[in-house]
Every structure is written in C-alpha cells, then in structure tokens.
Amino acid sequence: MPTIKLSATPKGNGYQATVTFPDGVSISSAETCPTIGEAIAAAAMKLLDMPDRLARLDQTGG
C-alpha cells in the first residue's frame, strides 16, 4: 500500500501544509493558516481539486 504523507511546517505567522505522494511529487496549500489543522485541511481541499491524481493512485497503487 502506498504511503501519502501530510505535513505542516511553520511559515510566517502560521503553517503551510504539504501532501507528498509515493513518487515524490508534493503539493502545498497556497495560503498560510493560523493552525496546523487548518493548514492540513487546506492541502486536502487542494488535493480534492485534482481527481486525476487521486484516480492514478487507484490505478497504479501509488
């Protein structure tokens, strides 16, 4: 099973989240959020806007 990593790092006066796929491709939330939870949610919402990327996970197992 592929591992998809969600991480949040401090940026400015808040946090920015990143989603990293098994092939090394990463996407980050464009905005800085005041909390880690909000940053993770923003990155997840961005991921939902990429259904082709999600479909490839099912087709290739990663």
PyMOL commands that set and color helices and strands:
alter all, ss='L'
color gray80, all
select helices_A, chain A and resi 36-48+51-60
alter helices_A, ss='H'
color red, helices_A
select strands_A, chain A and resi 5-11+14-20+26-28
alter strands_A, ss='S'
color yellow, strands_A
deselect
rebuild
show_as cartoon
